[in-house]
Amino acid sequence: MGTYLKDEKEVLVVVHNPSLKVNKHYVEIQVPDSSYSVEAWCPHSKKFYDVTSKSSFMRQFHRNNDGTNMTDFKLMLPYYLPPNQIGYIKLEKMCAEDMAKKENAEKKYPKQSNVSLEYIESTGAPKFRFKNTFFSRKDNSTHTLDQTFQVNVGFYAASSGHDDYKDGSNCPGGAYLFKPARYQEFQYQYGQRTVKLIDHQHSDSLDIT
């Protein structure tokens, strides 16, 4: 699912399983915040059941084209859906009192997981720390995998279609045509707070203000 909800107090989401197999995976719904109670429809009993405690809200950070930042959440919940069938999920905005009860319950009974992914503040490329604790049946021992890694993604400026390429159509670059700007032989780098231009020919960089 890629639905984005904004300011709705009560929303009914329809999900569909187009495959020939039973869907036992998670349903994903994009929501503006985590203050929603979640109910799933059962076709056998013809009722909605509260599955808020089984749902997870993952915070997502986005950087807009104008340089501003925004935050939303991805709601994930397990959902059993037969082949070529539809299901219903009801989201209801919780009041401040219900949110306080939910937060207190989460503190009292935290969800246990042996896998974690933590974002580490960095001035360069985004840095993450991955931890996975697993049990070995061979010697009945417990082991922890702890790794730190960085993600560095760059992109080229697209041609506007007026670069006067020799023997070219001078059409602009787009989703189906990879065509960098002719006079920008470097990469824009996502992983910097200020946008960097990296020139691979001369191995230097220039800040863009």
C-alpha positions as CSV (number, residue, x, y, z in Angstrom):
1,M,0.0,0.0,0.0
2,G,1.2,3.5,-0.7
3,T,-1.8,5.5,0.7
4,Y,-1.1,8.8,2.4
5,L,-3.6,10.1,4.9
6,K,-3.7,13.7,6.1
7,D,-6.0,15.1,8.9
8,E,-8.6,12.3,8.6
9,K,-10.0,11.3,11.9
10,E,-11.5,8.0,10.7
11,V,-10.4,6.2,7.5
12,L,-11.3,2.9,6.0
13,V,-8.5,1.4,3.9
14,V,-9.2,-1.4,1.4
15,V,-6.4,-3.8,0.6
16,H,-6.2,-6.3,-2.2
17,N,-4.3,-9.5,-2.7
18,P,-3.9,-10.0,-6.5
19,S,-1.6,-13.0,-6.3
20,L,-2.5,-16.7,-6.4
21,K,-1.0,-17.3,-2.9
22,V,-2.2,-16.5,0.6
23,N,-0.8,-13.2,1.8
24,K,0.8,-13.7,5.2
25,H,3.0,-10.6,5.0
26,Y,2.6,-7.1,6.4
27,V,0.3,-4.5,5.1
28,E,2.0,-1.1,4.8
29,I,0.1,2.2,5.0
30,Q,1.7,5.6,5.0
31,V,0.2,7.9,7.7
32,P,1.2,11.4,8.9
33,D,1.7,10.4,12.5
34,S,1.5,7.5,14.9
35,S,-1.7,8.5,16.8
36,Y,-4.0,6.0,15.1
37,S,-5.8,3.0,16.5
38,V,-5.9,0.1,14.1
39,E,-8.8,-2.4,13.5
40,A,-8.8,-5.3,11.0
41,W,-11.9,-6.8,9.4
42,C,-12.5,-10.6,9.9
43,P,-14.6,-12.0,7.0
44,H,-15.7,-15.0,9.1
45,S,-17.1,-13.2,12.2
46,K,-18.1,-10.1,10.2
47,K,-16.4,-7.9,12.8
48,F,-13.6,-5.5,13.2
49,Y,-10.9,-6.4,15.8
50,D,-8.5,-4.1,17.5
51,V,-5.0,-5.0,16.3
52,T,-3.2,-1.8,17.5
53,S,-1.0,-3.7,19.9
54,K,0.2,-5.9,16.9
55,S,0.9,-2.9,14.7
56,S,4.1,-1.0,14.3
57,F,4.7,2.6,13.3
58,M,8.1,3.3,11.6
59,R,9.2,6.9,11.5
60,Q,10.4,8.1,8.1
61,F,12.4,11.2,7.3
62,H,12.2,12.9,3.9
63,R,14.1,15.8,2.3
64,N,12.1,17.9,-0.1
65,N,13.4,19.4,-3.3
66,D,13.3,22.9,-1.7
67,G,15.7,21.7,1.0
68,T,13.1,21.4,3.8
69,N,12.6,18.3,5.9
70,M,9.4,16.4,6.6
71,T,8.5,13.4,8.8
72,D,5.8,10.8,8.4
73,F,5.2,7.2,9.5
74,K,4.8,3.8,7.8
75,L,2.1,1.7,9.6
76,M,2.9,-2.0,9.3
77,L,0.6,-4.8,10.6
78,P,0.3,-8.5,9.8
79,Y,-2.7,-9.4,7.7
80,Y,-3.9,-12.8,6.5
81,L,-5.5,-12.4,3.1
82,P,-6.6,-15.2,0.7
83,P,-5.8,-15.1,-3.0
84,N,-7.7,-12.5,-5.1
85,Q,-9.6,-11.2,-2.1
86,I,-9.9,-7.8,-0.5
87,G,-9.7,-6.8,3.2
88,Y,-10.5,-3.8,5.3
89,I,-8.5,-1.9,7.8
90,K,-10.0,0.9,9.9
91,L,-7.9,3.7,11.3
92,E,-9.2,6.0,13.9
93,K,-7.4,9.1,15.3
94,M,-6.9,8.7,19.0
95,C,-7.5,11.5,21.5
96,A,-4.8,12.7,23.9
97,E,-6.1,10.4,26.7
98,D,-6.0,7.3,24.5
99,M,-2.5,8.2,23.2
100,A,-1.3,8.5,26.8
101,K,-2.7,5.1,27.6
102,K,-1.0,3.6,24.6
103,E,2.4,5.1,25.4
104,N,2.1,3.9,29.0
105,A,1.3,0.4,27.9
106,E,4.2,0.4,25.5
107,K,6.6,1.4,28.3
108,K,5.1,-1.2,30.6
109,Y,5.1,-4.0,28.0
110,P,7.7,-3.1,25.4
111,K,7.9,-5.1,22.2
112,Q,10.8,-7.5,22.2
113,S,12.9,-7.9,19.1
114,N,16.3,-9.4,18.4
115,V,16.9,-7.1,15.4
116,S,17.5,-3.4,15.5
117,L,18.6,-0.6,13.1
118,E,19.7,2.6,14.7
119,Y,20.4,5.9,12.9
120,I,23.7,7.6,14.0
121,E,24.0,11.3,13.6
122,S,26.7,12.1,11.1
123,T,27.9,15.2,9.2
124,G,28.7,13.1,6.2
125,A,26.8,10.2,4.6
126,P,24.0,8.8,6.7
127,K,25.4,6.2,9.1
128,F,23.5,3.2,10.6
129,R,24.1,0.6,13.3
130,F,22.6,-2.9,12.7
131,K,22.3,-5.4,15.6
132,N,21.0,-9.0,15.4
133,T,21.0,-11.3,18.3
134,F,20.6,-15.0,17.4
135,F,20.6,-18.4,19.1
136,S,22.9,-21.2,17.9
137,R,21.4,-24.7,18.2
138,K,24.8,-26.2,17.7
139,D,26.2,-25.3,21.1
140,N,23.1,-23.5,22.7
141,S,25.0,-20.2,22.7
142,T,23.8,-16.7,22.0
143,H,25.6,-14.4,19.6
144,T,25.2,-10.8,18.6
145,L,26.0,-9.4,15.1
146,D,26.9,-5.7,15.5
147,Q,27.8,-3.7,12.3
148,T,28.0,-0.1,11.4
149,F,27.6,1.0,7.8
150,Q,27.1,4.2,5.8
151,V,24.9,4.9,2.8
152,N,26.2,7.3,0.2
153,V,24.0,8.0,-2.8
154,G,24.6,10.6,-5.5
155,F,22.8,11.8,-8.6
156,Y,23.5,13.7,-11.7
157,A,21.7,16.9,-12.6
158,A,19.3,16.3,-15.5
159,S,19.5,18.0,-18.8
160,S,16.9,20.7,-19.4
161,G,16.9,19.9,-23.1
162,H,18.9,23.1,-24.1
163,D,22.5,21.9,-23.7
164,D,23.2,21.7,-27.5
165,Y,24.4,18.1,-27.5
166,K,26.1,17.3,-30.7
167,D,24.0,15.1,-33.0
168,G,21.4,14.9,-30.2
169,S,17.7,15.6,-30.0
170,N,18.2,18.1,-27.2
171,C,15.2,16.5,-25.4
172,P,15.2,17.0,-21.6
173,G,16.2,14.1,-19.3
174,G,13.5,12.4,-17.4
175,A,12.3,9.2,-15.8
176,Y,12.8,7.1,-19.0
177,L,15.8,9.0,-20.3
178,F,19.1,9.2,-18.4
179,K,20.6,12.4,-19.7
180,P,22.9,14.4,-17.4
181,A,23.3,18.1,-17.9
182,R,26.1,18.6,-20.4
183,Y,28.1,21.2,-18.4
184,Q,27.8,19.5,-15.0
185,E,30.2,16.6,-15.1
186,F,29.9,15.8,-11.4
187,Q,27.5,14.4,-8.9
188,Y,25.1,15.9,-6.5
189,Q,25.5,14.1,-3.2
190,Y,22.4,13.3,-1.0
191,G,24.4,12.5,2.1
192,Q,25.4,16.1,3.0
193,R,23.5,18.7,4.9
194,T,24.7,21.2,2.3
195,V,24.5,19.9,-1.2
196,K,27.9,18.9,-2.5
197,L,29.1,18.8,-6.1
198,I,31.8,16.2,-6.6
199,D,34.0,16.3,-9.7
200,H,35.5,12.9,-10.3
201,Q,37.9,14.2,-12.9
202,H,39.6,16.7,-10.5
203,S,38.8,15.0,-7.2
204,D,37.7,18.1,-5.5
205,S,34.3,19.4,-4.2
206,L,32.4,22.6,-4.2
207,D,29.6,23.7,-1.8
208,I,26.4,24.9,-3.4
209,T,24.7,27.8,-1.5
